[in-house]
């Protein structure tokens, strides 16, 4: 595949074309000749040019007329061209050349290095534009592939979750029949095993619910409104008051700036972050959860901080993955999807998520969301 830039050179005199080829021979370009305006137009049908060098004085169709036609055709409307003339060198003709859309005007005799430098400039610009177009196409393709992969993952989660419901309900139902109707026939070990089965089905049920929620978070259309984050958090704390009271958790709330976003989705973000903070600080004698916000550089940075179990920072890249847990389920019950949901929702809002922590000294989770732009 030829990747050289192509230059169209137009002159009705072959000796002038040869002179141009001699001047430009050291440049890494392909020179396409045209002895008339009509030949030049035909060449533009078969080639994509980085630049055109046009003589003005030509029979049948002069350089001005050719330039006008080039500017009217969609394919060549943005093609840069330089007029080269030994006759039409007065100010009026130079102005006329620029009026026709010329990027430059060179009078004969000219300094070869000047022409080479000008041609080199337009060639480099052309190659940069091609590189940028290729980069944009690659980026668009990768985005399409990523979107397709996310849709497949969502469909997989939804399908698997629904397919698991049937057998799980059967296990749960028969286990409860054993508990309710046949307990007297079971010894203590059998009762314990049956309790494990029932507990595992309940955990599996929660896991399926979380998978379905993760799938729904990826497919739900975002409906943005002004969200009063302070009221949203207060409502969430009211819903979680039983957990807060049982854990004797002290909640500290700073100023929480409003944001433009989807009320339902952002509510899920703060539910997950706050309930996690309450859960992982619940074993402290004086559990404390702090919720606040900082504003800078056009972003609101919300944080939820606790003084609980914390985590080792070398594992921070695992925090927001599906089914990734840094704590034993015997210490803190969970399914490992909550933070993955947080990451997905915040990313869809154009924000970022990260965390800082230290084992035994608590953790702080941060999310950024764009400020509301004043009109």
N, C-alpha and C positions, 0 to 999 in steps of 0.2 A: 504493500500500500504506500503510495507516494504522499508524504507528509509535507513536502516543500510548499511554501507559499507561491502563488501564481501571480505574475504581473502582466497586465495587458498593455502592450505598447502599440500605439496607433499612429501611422504616418503614411502618406501616399508615396513617399520616396524611399525605396529600399536602402539607399545608402545612409539615410538618417536612422532607419531601424538598426542597421549594422553598427552605426556609431553608438546607439543606446546599448546594444548588446555588449559592445566592447567595454563601455564604461561600467556596466553592471555585472560583468562576467565573474567577478570574485565573490559576489553575494550568493548565498545558498538559496536561490529561487529559480522557478521555471518561468521563462519569458515566452509569452504567446504573442505572435505577430498578427497585425491586421493592417492591410494596405488601404482600407477605406472604412467609413462609418458603418456601412452595411456588414462588412466582414467582422467588425468589432461587435456589433449587436449579435451576430451569429455565434461568436466566441463566448459571449456571456450566457448563451443557452446551454453550453456544454461544460463550462468551467465556473468555479467559484473563485473570484479574484480578490486578492488583498489590496490591490492598488491598480489604477490605470494611468498611463502617461499618454496624454492626448496632444497631437499637433492641432493647431487651429485652422490653418489654411489648407483645406483639402477640397477637391471637386465633389460635386453632387451633394455631399453632406459635410459641412465644416465642423470643427471641434465644438463650437457653441451649440449647434443643433444636436450633435451626438450627446453632449452633456445633458441637454434638456430631456432627451428621450431616456437616458440612463436614470435620471432622477424620477421619471414618471413610472418606471417599471419597478414592481415590488422587489424583485430579486436584487436589483442594483441601486435601489433608492438610497442606501447608506454606503455605497461603494466610494471610498475616497479617490479623487483623481487630481492630477497635476497637469496644468497646461504648459506646453513647451512651445515657444514661438520666437522666430527671428524677425517677424514682420509686425505683428500686433503687439507692440511693446509700450505704446503710450498709455497714460493713466486711464483714459476712458476705456480702452480695451482690457486693461488689467482689472478695472472695476467690473466690466462686463463679465469677465471670467469668474470673478468671485460671486457675482450675482447668479451665475449659472450653477453655483454650488462647488466651485473648485476649492480644494484645500490649500493649494499653493500655485504660484505662477513663476515660471522660470524663463528668462529670456536668453536667446542664443546670441553670441557664444556664451556658454556657461562653464563654470568651474566644475569639473567632473566630481570632485570630492563633495561638493555641495549637493549635487543630485544623489550621489550614493548615500549620504547621511540622511537625506529626506526619505528616500526609498526604504532605507534600513529602519527608520523610525516607524513608518506605516506597517512594514512587515512584522516588526516586533509587536506592535499593537494588535495586529490581526492574529498572530499566534497566541498572544495572551488571551484574547477574546475566545479563541477556539478552546484553549485549555480551561477557561472558566466555564464555557458551555459544557465541556465534557465532565468537569467536576460537578456541575449542577445536575447533569443527567445521571451520573453515578450516585449522587446523594439522593435524587428522587427515586431511583431504582431501589436503593437500600431502604429508604423510608417505606416504599411500597412493600418490600419484602418483610420488613419489621411489622408493618400493619397487618399483613397477611398472617404472619406467624402469631401475632397477638390474637387475631380472630380465631385461628385454629385452636390456640390454647384455651380461649374462652369457651369455644364450642366443645372442646374435649372435657373441660371441667364441668360444664353444664350436663353433658351427656353422661359422663361417668357418675356424677352425683345422683342423677335421677335413676340410673341403672342400679345403683347401690341401695336405693331406698327400699325396694321390694324385699330382697333377702334379709336386709337388716330388720325390717318390720316383722318378718317371720321369726327371726331369732329372738327378738325382743318379746314378741307375743307368746311364744312357746315357753320362754324362760319365766315369764310372769305367771303363766298357768302352773308351772312347776312350783313356783314360790307360793302361790295362793292355794293350790289344791293338794299338793303332795309334800308339803314341808314336813308333816309328821312322819313320813316314810323315809326321810333323809337324815343321815348322821351329820354331825357338825362340820366335817370336812366337805361333804357334798353341798351343804348350805353355803359354806364359804366360797366354793367354786362357782356355785350358781350366782352368788352375789358379784363375783368377778365378771361373769358373763353379762349380767345386767348392767353393771358399771361400764363395761367396755362398749356395749351397744349405745349407751347414753353418750359416751365420749365420741363414738363414731358418728352419731347423729349430729353432734355439735360440729364435728369436722366437715360433714357434708353441708351443713348450713353455711359454714364459713367459705367453703369452696363455691357454693352458689352465690354468696355475697360477693366474693372476689370476681366471679364471672360477670355479675350484674354491674359492679363498679366499672368494669372495663367497657361495657356496652351502653350504659346509660348516657343519654344525651345531656350535656351540661347546660343548665339553664341559669344564667348568671343574674343575680340581683345584689343589691347592697345588703350585706350580712352584718348584723349587729353582733359581733363576736362576744362581747361582754354578756349580752342576754342569752346567747347560745350556750355559753359555758355555764351560766347560772342554771339554766334549764337542765343541762347534763348533770350537774352536781346534785340537783334536786332528785333526778332519777336515780342517782347513785348513792343517795343519802344513807341507805341501809348499810352498804359496804363501808362508807365513811365512818358511820357511828360504830359499827362492829370493830373496825380497825383503830378507832380513836385517832383518825388521821386529821391533822391540822392542815387546813387549806388556806393558802395565801394567794390572793389574786391582785395583780397589778392592773395598770391601764391596758385595755385590749382594744386596739383601734379597729374600726369597721373595715370591711374588705369587700371587693366585688367577686362573687363566686356563687356556687350552687349550694344552697342552704342544706339540703339533705346530705350531699357528699361531704361537705366540710363538717357537718354534725358528726358523721361517722369518723372522721379524722380525730376530732377532739374526744369523742367517746373512747376510741381505742387508746389514745395517748394518756388520757386522764385515768381510765380504769387500770391501765398497765402500771402507772405511777402509784396508784393506791395499792394494787396487788403486790408489787415488788418492794414496797416500803412497809407492808403490814406486819412484818416480824420485828420491826424496830420498837423500842420502848416508847419513843415519841416520834411516830412517823409524821413527816412534813412533806406536803406537795405544794410547789410554787408554780403559778401560771402567770406569764407576763408577755410583754411584747416590746420590741425595739423598732424604731423607724429610721431608715437611712438608705440613701441611694435609690430612692423610688420603690423600696420594698418594705413590707411589714415582716419582721422576723418574730414569730411566736415561739415560745418555749414552754415546756412542761418539765419541771425539775423535781426529783425526789431524793430522799436521803436513804434509799433502800439498798438492795442487793448489789446494784451496779453491774458492770461487766468489764472484761478485759478488752482494752482498745485494739488489740491485735486481731480480734474477731469481729470488729465493727462492720466489715464488708458482708458479713453473714446476716446482719440484723434484719434487713428488709427483704430477704428472700422467702419464698414460700416454704413452709414447714421447717424453717430454720429456728432453733431454740438454743439459747446459751445456758439455760438452767434446767436442772432435773425436774421432770414432771411431778415427782414426789414432793418437791419443795414448793413449786409454783405451777399450778395446773394451767394448761393452755394447749392450743393446737398449732401455734406458729404461723398464723396467717394475718393477724391483726396489723402488724407493721408493714406487711406486703401490701395490704389494702391502703394504708396511709400513704405509702410511696406512690402507688398507682394514682390515687386521687390528686395528690399535690402536684405530681408531674403533669397530669392532664390540665391542671390549672396554671401551668407555666412556672411552677415553683420548684424548690429544692428541699430535700430532707437529709438531715444528718444527725449524729448523736455523739455525745461525749460521756464517758463514764469511768469509774474506778471501782474495782471489786470491793464490796463492803462499804462503799462511801456514796453510793447513789449514781444516778444517771440524769442527763439532761437531753431531751429530744427537741430539735429545732425544725421548724418549717418556715419557708419564705413564700409569701404571696405578694403580687404586685399591689402597690398602693392604689387607692381610688384616685383617678386623675380628675382634677377640678376643671370644669369647662369654663 
